[in-house]
């Protein structure tokens, strides 16, 4: 198989550019034009095709025998498939590989990676050809553009050679499959439904503003809303503002954030204050309206390219893109059902059951909980029965739901205040006595989990110093400031000890500032570091292992049955299959889930639920 490095340069202008548009919108726009294409056979000198040569050259290639290396394959690969109907046998993407190797906190643009590896910078003269099509350029500008394009292809190949060293082969396949969710879209969108959702949301918000005789800008402004509420006799609490970059405190602000106690306690009130606070949350949250509008427009242009960022989170999990993140479509309402299967196919949807909780219990040695799940016992009802002092059954929706939230959400060290806040945020009217008791009961019921937090606490000094250790009873090793994951990738941890708090802080910001000896807690916060402890490391481990178990399923499904996911939602696998084999595919997926892990044979036995549908639903 041949391996080619490819790089497109395309027409753009002030109004028509990727700074204003998504990849999909840009490539499918009638103004699209590929200006040139750099082609470089692996290890050989490359060449550049001008605008009038690209189509003929692409049509002459046998793409079933070609693998391609690109930087940001979601863009260049989508051009190949959408404009030229070319689908390579395999995609390598240096942007995705860089996220895994350097971590998602580091910039992954071609120029940034080149700088990191001390390679020459990009030379494409973007400002000189802005607004110019191929036919508008003189020979000198065409030559400059082509030289820059070929230089980018050479940079991409050089960076690929560095990234591929020790890069796990399985993860290369995951990158290819992730890319194809976008470059070879299959999911259809119900444009009329999305349009209706967007319009209904707009009308609902407008009606709420009319009822209050208030304008949106008044609710957007915290100062204006504060004056309105104060005039109504409301005493709105004030909190410190965000710490400034220099470490000084920010100006005080009213407590109008969705998770502030004031909002949690008062936004459900059935008076003008409650209506104002709910309207404030409404105008600040445009997710439903804008998401539905974007999906409406995209659906009218063609099948929906599903943008998943590979290794978007430090745990290795995927993230969304294109401002249409399929991973966090609202559960309430009809938006999810706007994703449709094409004629003759159905969605096969498989959702892991309590995967993080099962991993946590296996790591912590809580075999009693794993045995209970294996025999079909309802742990949520059992926990609720002990918590509320009476029999709790499935029909007790509130009690069982709260028990489920505690059982699945307290494994990483949730405290009593956070538990109380979460209950209020979910609209549950539970006393502080009940929420406090829930945390005490969880820890009493999960002594192994509490012990695991302490064991992870003991690992943090080793991580910080760059030492080596192994967490006994688990598939995890720690070396050179990294967690060595079972899939062969490494997750770097930048930790610093704070004498003031007698605790660890971890870098969580992309543009973290340099540290100085003696930095206090405020200084560390302002420099992009947040408090960290064993519970946080426990959370990282469980989420990272859950991601690998999901990617193991992706690989098994593809290798054994050529089943490709069309998108992934947290711990959910979604594919599109011909109607005649959908049942067989679902059975195969459910079987794969229960197979022991090759890298953790003594790990938890997993379980999943699955169903088949013409529309995406859960």
C-alpha positions in Angstrom: 0.0 0.0 0.0 1.3 3.5 -0.9 1.4 6.2 1.7 0.9 9.8 0.6 1.0 13.0 2.6 -1.6 15.4 1.3 -2.3 19.0 2.0 -5.0 21.3 0.4 -4.9 25.1 0.2 -8.3 26.5 -0.5 -9.9 29.8 -1.4 -11.1 32.0 1.4 -12.1 35.6 2.0 -13.2 37.9 4.8 -16.8 36.7 4.6 -16.1 33.1 3.6 -13.6 31.5 5.9 -13.1 28.8 8.6 -13.0 31.5 11.2 -16.7 32.2 10.5 -17.9 28.8 9.3 -17.6 25.1 10.3 -15.6 22.7 8.1 -18.8 21.2 6.8 -20.4 24.5 6.0 -17.2 25.8 4.3 -16.6 22.7 2.1 -20.2 22.3 1.1 -20.5 26.0 0.2 -20.9 26.9 -3.5 -17.9 29.3 -3.1 -15.5 26.4 -2.3 -12.4 26.1 -4.5 -9.3 24.0 -3.9 -6.5 26.2 -5.1 -3.7 23.6 -5.0 -2.9 20.2 -3.5 0.6 19.1 -2.3 1.3 15.4 -2.8 4.3 13.7 -1.2 5.1 10.0 -1.3 6.5 8.8 1.9 10.2 9.5 2.0 10.3 11.0 -1.5 10.3 14.5 -3.0 6.8 15.9 -3.4 4.9 17.9 -6.0 2.0 20.4 -6.1 -1.0 20.2 -8.4 -2.7 23.5 -9.4 -6.4 24.0 -9.3 -6.9 22.8 -12.8 -5.0 19.5 -12.2 -6.4 18.3 -8.9 -9.6 16.5 -10.1 -7.9 14.6 -12.9 -5.1 13.4 -10.7 -7.4 12.3 -7.8 -9.7 10.4 -10.2 -6.6 8.5 -11.6 -5.6 7.0 -8.2 -6.6 3.7 -6.7 -7.6 5.0 -3.3 -8.3 1.5 -2.0 -4.5 1.0 -2.1 -3.5 4.3 -0.6 -3.1 5.5 3.0 -2.9 9.2 3.6 -1.2 11.4 6.2 -2.8 14.7 6.8 -2.9 17.4 9.5 -6.5 17.9 10.6 -7.9 15.1 8.5 -11.5 16.2 9.3 -10.8 19.1 6.9 -8.6 17.7 4.1 -10.2 14.3 4.3 -13.7 15.7 4.0 -12.6 17.6 0.9 -11.3 14.4 -0.6 -14.6 12.6 0.0 -17.1 15.4 -0.4 -15.7 17.2 -3.4 -13.7 14.4 -5.2 -15.5 11.2 -4.0 -12.1 9.7 -2.9 -11.9 7.5 0.1 -8.4 6.4 1.1 -7.9 2.9 2.6 -6.5 4.5 5.8 -6.2 7.9 7.4 -3.3 9.1 9.6 -3.9 12.4 11.3 -1.0 14.2 12.9 -3.3 16.6 14.8 -5.0 13.7 16.6 -1.7 12.0 17.2 -0.3 15.1 18.7 -3.2 15.4 21.2 -2.4 11.9 22.4 1.4 12.3 22.6 1.6 15.8 24.0 -1.7 15.9 25.8 -4.8 18.0 24.9 -3.5 21.0 26.9 -0.8 21.6 24.3 -1.6 23.4 21.1 -1.9 21.0 18.1 -1.8 23.4 15.1 0.8 22.5 12.5 2.8 25.6 13.4 2.6 25.0 17.1 3.8 21.4 16.7 6.6 22.5 14.4 7.8 25.0 17.0 7.6 22.3 19.7 9.9 20.0 17.6 12.1 22.9 16.5 11.2 22.6 12.9 10.8 25.4 10.3 7.6 27.4 10.6 4.8 27.4 8.0 5.3 29.7 5.0 1.9 29.7 3.3 1.3 33.4 2.4 -2.3 33.5 3.6 -2.8 37.2 3.6 -1.5 37.5 0.1 -4.1 35.2 -1.5 -7.1 36.1 0.7 -10.0 36.7 -1.6 -8.1 35.5 -4.7 -9.1 32.5 -6.7 -6.5 30.5 -8.7 -7.5 32.4 -11.8 -6.9 35.7 -10.1 -3.3 35.0 -9.2 -0.2 35.8 -11.2 2.5 33.1 -11.6 4.7 34.5 -8.8 1.9 34.3 -6.2 0.9 30.8 -7.5 4.5 29.7 -7.1 4.7 31.1 -3.5 1.4 29.5 -2.6 2.5 26.1 -4.0 5.9 26.3 -2.3 4.1 27.0 1.1 1.7 24.1 0.5 4.5 21.6 -0.3 6.4 22.9 2.8 3.3 22.1 4.9 3.2 18.6 3.5 6.9 18.1 4.3 6.3 19.4 7.8 3.4 17.0 8.3 5.5 14.0 7.2 8.4 15.0 9.4 6.1 15.5 12.4 4.4 12.1 11.6 7.8 10.4 11.7 8.3 11.8 15.2 4.8 11.0 16.5 4.7 7.5 15.1 7.6 6.4 17.3 6.0 4.0 19.9 2.5 5.2 18.9 0.1 2.3 19.6 -1.1 0.7 16.4 -4.6 0.1 17.9 -4.9 3.8 18.5 -4.0 4.6 14.9 -7.0 2.5 13.9 -9.1 4.4 16.4 -8.0 7.7 14.8 -8.9 6.4 11.4 -12.4 5.3 12.5 -12.9 8.5 14.3 -12.0 10.5 11.2 -14.4 8.5 9.1 -17.4 9.4 11.3 -16.9 12.9 9.7 -15.4 12.3 6.3 -17.9 9.5 5.3 -21.1 10.7 6.9 -24.2 8.4 7.0 -26.6 9.9 9.6 -29.4 12.0 8.2 -31.0 14.9 9.9 -34.7 15.8 10.2 -34.3 19.4 9.1 -38.0 20.2 9.7 -37.9 18.9 13.2 -34.7 20.8 14.0 -36.2 24.0 12.6 -39.4 23.5 14.7 -37.3 23.0 17.9 -35.3 26.2 17.2 -38.4 28.2 16.5 -40.4 26.9 19.5 -37.4 27.7 21.8 -37.1 31.2 20.4 -40.9 31.8 20.8 -40.9 30.4 24.3 -38.1 32.7 25.4 -39.7 35.7 23.7 -43.0 35.0 25.5 -41.2 34.8 28.9 -39.5 38.2 28.2 -42.9 39.8 27.1 -44.6 38.5 30.3 -41.9 40.2 32.4 -41.9 43.4 30.3 -38.1 43.1 30.1 -35.5 43.0 27.3 -32.9 40.3 26.8 -30.0 42.7 27.3 -31.3 43.5 30.8 -31.0 39.9 31.8 -27.7 39.4 30.1 -26.2 42.3 32.2 -25.5 41.2 35.8 -25.4 44.8 37.0 -28.8 45.6 35.4 -30.5 42.5 36.8 -29.0 43.2 40.2 -30.6 46.7 40.2 -34.0 45.2 39.1 -34.0 42.6 41.9 -32.8 45.1 44.5 -35.7 47.4 43.5 -38.0 44.4 44.2 -36.5 44.2 47.7 -34.4 41.1 46.9 -31.1 40.8 48.8 -28.8 39.2 46.2 -25.5 37.8 47.7 -22.2 38.9 46.2 -19.2 36.7 45.7 -15.5 37.4 44.8 -14.7 37.7 41.1 -12.3 35.5 39.3 -8.7 35.8 40.3 -6.8 38.1 37.8 -3.7 36.8 35.9 -1.5 38.8 38.3 -3.0 36.9 41.3 -5.1 39.8 42.6 -8.8 39.3 43.3 -11.3 40.2 40.7 -14.2 42.7 41.3 -17.1 41.2 43.3 -20.0 39.9 41.2 -23.6 38.9 42.1 -24.3 35.2 42.5 -26.1 34.6 39.2 -24.3 31.5 38.1 -26.5 28.5 37.5 -24.7 26.6 40.3 -24.6 29.4 42.9 -26.6 28.8 46.0 -28.8 31.8 45.4 -29.9 30.6 42.0 -30.4 27.0 43.2 -32.5 28.2 46.1 -34.6 30.8 44.3 -35.0 30.1 40.6 -37.9 27.7 41.2 -39.9 30.4 43.1 -43.4 31.0 41.7 -43.1 34.8 41.8 -41.6 37.6 39.7 -38.1 37.0 41.2 -38.2 33.3 40.3 -39.4 34.1 36.8 -36.6 36.7 36.4 -34.0 34.2 37.5 -35.4 31.5 35.2 -35.4 34.0 32.4 -31.8 34.9 33.2 -30.8 31.2 32.9 -32.7 31.0 29.7 -31.0 33.8 27.9 -27.6 32.7 29.1 -28.2 29.2 27.8 -28.7 29.1 24.0 -27.8 25.5 23.6 -31.2 24.2 22.4 -31.9 27.0 20.0 -28.5 27.4 18.4 -27.8 23.7 18.2 -31.1 22.9 16.6 -30.5 25.8 14.1 -27.1 24.5 13.1 -28.4 20.9 12.7 -31.3 22.2 10.6 -28.9 24.0 8.2 -26.5 21.1 8.1 -29.3 18.6 7.4 -30.4 20.5 4.3 -26.8 20.3 2.9 -26.4 16.6 3.2 -25.7 13.7 5.6 -24.4 14.9 9.0 -20.6 14.7 9.4 -20.1 13.8 13.1 -17.2 15.7 14.4 -15.4 13.8 17.3 -12.1 15.2 18.5 -9.8 12.3 19.3 -8.2 12.5 22.7 -10.0 15.8 23.5 -9.9 15.1 27.3 -6.9 14.3 29.5 -8.6 10.9 30.1 -8.4 10.1 26.3 -12.1 10.5 25.8 -13.5 12.1 22.7 -14.9 15.6 22.6 -17.3 17.4 20.3 -16.7 19.9 17.6 -18.3 22.0 14.9 -20.6 23.6 17.6 -23.0 20.7 17.1 -21.6 18.3 19.7 -23.6 15.1 19.3 -22.2 13.9 22.6 -24.3 16.4 24.6 -27.5 16.8 22.8 -30.2 17.7 25.3 -31.9 14.6 26.8 -35.1 16.4 27.2 -37.2 17.2 24.1 -37.0 15.8 20.6 -33.6 16.9 19.4 -32.0 13.5 19.6 -34.8 11.9 17.5 -33.8 14.4 14.7 -30.9 12.0 13.9 -32.3 9.5 11.4 -31.1 6.3 9.7 -31.1 6.3 5.9 -33.5 4.1 4.0 -32.9 0.4 4.6 -30.8 0.9 7.7 -31.3 1.2 11.4 -29.3 2.5 14.4 -27.9 -0.2 16.6 -27.3 1.5 19.9 -25.3 -0.1 22.7 -24.8 1.6 26.1 -22.5 0.2 28.8 -24.2 -0.3 32.1 -22.5 1.4 35.1 -19.1 1.0 33.4 -17.2 3.5 35.6 -18.8 2.2 38.8 -17.8 -1.4 37.8 -14.2 -0.3 37.1 -14.1 1.6 40.4 -15.3 -1.4 42.4 -12.8 -3.7 40.6 -9.9 -1.4 41.3 -11.0 -1.0 44.9 -11.7 -4.7 45.6 -15.4 -4.1 46.2 -16.3 -7.6 45.0 -19.5 -7.5 47.0 -20.9 -4.7 44.7 -19.8 -6.5 41.5 -21.4 -9.7 42.7 -24.6 -7.8 43.4 -24.7 -6.3 39.9 -23.9 -9.8 38.4 -26.9 -11.3 40.1 -29.2 -8.5 39.0 -29.8 -6.8 42.3 -30.9 -3.2 42.2 -28.2 -1.4 44.2 -30.0 1.9 43.9 -33.2 0.6 45.6 -31.0 -1.2 48.3 -29.1 2.0 49.0 -32.3 4.1 49.0 -33.9 1.6 51.5 -31.0 2.1 53.9 -30.9 5.9 53.4 -34.6 6.6 53.8 -35.3 3.9 56.4 -38.1 2.3 54.4 -38.5 0.1 51.5 -37.6 1.9 48.2 -38.7 0.3 45.0 -38.4 1.3 41.3 -41.7 3.2 41.5 -40.2 5.5 44.1 -38.8 7.7 41.4 -37.3 10.5 43.5 -35.7 8.3 46.2 -34.3 5.8 43.7 -33.0 8.5 41.4 -31.2 10.3 44.3 -29.8 6.9 45.4 -28.5 6.3 41.9 -26.9 9.7 41.8 -25.1 9.1 45.0 -24.0 5.5 44.2 -22.6 6.4 40.7 -21.4 9.9 41.6 -19.7 9.6 45.0 -16.9 7.3 44.0 -14.4 10.1 43.5 -14.7 11.7 47.0 -17.8 13.8 46.7 -18.2 15.9 49.9 -21.4 16.6 51.8 -21.8 20.2 50.5 -21.4 19.1 46.9 -23.9 16.4 47.4 -26.4 18.9 48.8 -25.7 21.3 45.9 -26.2 18.5 43.4 -29.5 17.5 44.9 -30.8 21.1 44.6 -29.4 21.4 41.1 -31.4 18.3 40.1 -34.6 19.9 41.6 -34.7 17.4 44.5 -36.2 18.8 47.7 -34.1 16.8 50.2 -33.0 18.0 53.7 -29.4 18.5 54.5 -29.7 15.7 57.0 -30.6 13.3 54.2 -27.8 14.4 51.8 -25.2 14.3 54.5 -26.3 10.9 55.6 -26.1 9.7 51.9 -22.3 10.5 51.8 -21.7 8.8 55.2 -23.7 5.7 54.0 -21.8 5.6 50.7 -18.5 5.6 52.4 -19.6 3.0 55.0 -20.8 0.8 52.1 -17.7 1.3 50.0 -14.6 1.0 52.4 -12.5 -0.3 49.5 -13.2 2.8 47.5 -12.2 5.1 50.4 -9.0 3.0 50.7 -8.4 3.5 46.9 -8.5 7.3 47.3 -5.7 7.0 50.0 -3.7 4.7 47.8 -4.0 7.2 44.9 -2.9 9.9 47.4 0.3 8.0 47.9 0.9 7.8 44.2 0.8 11.7 43.7 4.3 12.3 45.1 5.7 9.7 42.8 4.0 11.3 39.8 5.2 14.7 40.8 8.8 13.6 41.2 8.9 11.5 38.0 9.4 8.3 39.8 8.1 4.8 38.9 5.5 2.7 40.7 2.6 0.3 40.1 -0.8 0.4 41.7 -1.1 -3.2 42.9 -4.2 -5.0 41.7 -4.7 -2.7 38.8 -3.4 -2.5 35.2 -1.8 0.9 35.9 1.8 2.0 36.0 3.3 5.4 36.7 6.6 6.7 35.3 8.2 10.0 34.2 5.4 12.2 35.4 2.9 10.1 33.4 0.2 7.5 33.9 1.0 4.7 31.5 -2.3 3.5 30.2 -3.1 0.0 29.0 -3.5 1.1 25.4 0.1 2.2 25.3 -0.5 5.9 25.6 0.7 8.1 28.4 -1.1 10.9 30.2 1.2 13.5 31.7 0.5 15.0 35.1 2.1 18.3 36.0 1.8 18.5 39.8 3.1 21.0 42.3 2.9 21.0 46.1 1.4 24.0 47.9 2.8 24.5 51.4 -0.1 26.9 52.3 -2.8 24.2 51.8 -0.6 21.2 52.4 -1.9 19.7 49.2 -1.3 19.1 45.5 -2.2 21.3 42.6 -2.5 20.0 39.0 -2.1 22.0 35.8 -5.4 22.2 34.0 -5.0 25.2 31.8 -3.5 25.3 28.3 -1.7 28.6 28.8 -0.4 27.9 32.3 2.0 30.5 33.7 5.5 29.6 34.9 5.7 28.6 38.6 7.8 30.3 41.2 9.1 29.0 44.5 6.6 29.6 47.3 3.5 30.2 45.1 0.5 30.3 47.4 -3.0 28.8 46.5 -4.2 32.0 44.8 -1.1 32.3 42.7 -1.4 28.7 41.6 -5.1 29.1 40.7 -4.2 32.2 38.7 -1.5 30.3 36.8 -3.8 27.6 35.6 -3.5 25.0 38.4 -6.3 23.5 40.5 -6.3 21.5 43.8 -5.8 17.8 43.3 -5.9 14.7 45.5 -6.3 10.9 45.4 -10.0 11.2 44.6 -9.2 13.2 41.5 -6.6 10.6 40.4 -9.2 7.8 41.0 -11.7 9.7 38.7 -9.0 10.0 36.0 -8.2 6.3 36.2 -11.8 5.1 36.0 -12.7 7.4 33.1 -9.5 6.6 31.2 -10.1 2.8 31.6 -13.7 3.2 30.6 -12.6 5.0 27.4 -10.2 2.2 26.6 -12.9 -0.4 27.1 -15.1 1.5 24.7 -12.3 1.8 22.1 -11.7 -2.0 22.6 -15.3 -2.5 21.6 -14.8 -0.3 18.6 -11.8 -2.3 17.4 -13.4 -5.7 18.0 -16.6 -4.7 16.1 -14.6 -3.3 13.2 -12.1 -6.1 12.9 -14.4 -9.0 13.3 -17.6 -7.7 11.6 -16.6 -4.5 9.8 -19.0 -2.6 12.0 -18.1 1.1 12.1 -19.4 3.5 14.7 -21.2 6.6 13.3 -20.8 8.4 16.6 -20.1 7.8 20.3 -21.8 9.3 23.3 -19.7 9.0 26.4 -20.1 5.2 27.1 -22.4 4.6 24.2 -21.6 3.0 20.8 -23.9 3.9 17.9 -23.6 2.3 14.4 -25.8 2.1 11.3 -26.5 -1.3 9.9 -28.7 -2.8 7.1 -32.1 -3.7 8.6 -31.5 -7.4 7.7 -28.5 -7.7 9.9 -29.2 -5.2 12.7 -30.3 -7.9 15.2 -27.2 -10.0 14.5 -25.0 -6.9 15.0 -26.6 -6.1 18.3 -26.1 -9.7 19.6 -22.5 -9.5 18.5 -21.9 -6.2 20.3 -23.5 -7.5 23.5 -21.3 -10.6 23.4 -18.1 -8.5 22.9 -19.0 -6.4 25.9 -18.9 -9.5 28.2 -15.6 -10.8 26.9 -12.6 -10.4 29.4 -10.2 -7.6 28.7 -6.9 -8.6 27.2 -5.1 -6.1 29.4 -7.1 -6.7 32.5 -8.3 -10.3 32.6 -9.2 -10.1 36.2 -11.1 -6.8 35.6 -14.9 -6.4 36.0 -17.4 -8.3 33.9 -19.1 -5.6 32.0 -22.7 -5.4 30.9 -24.6 -3.3 28.4 -28.1 -2.5 27.2 -28.9 -2.2 23.5 -31.7 -1.5 21.1 -32.4 -0.9 17.4 -34.2 2.2 16.1 -34.8 4.2 13.0 -34.1 7.4 15.0 -31.5 8.0 17.6 -33.0 7.7 21.0 -32.2 6.6 24.5 
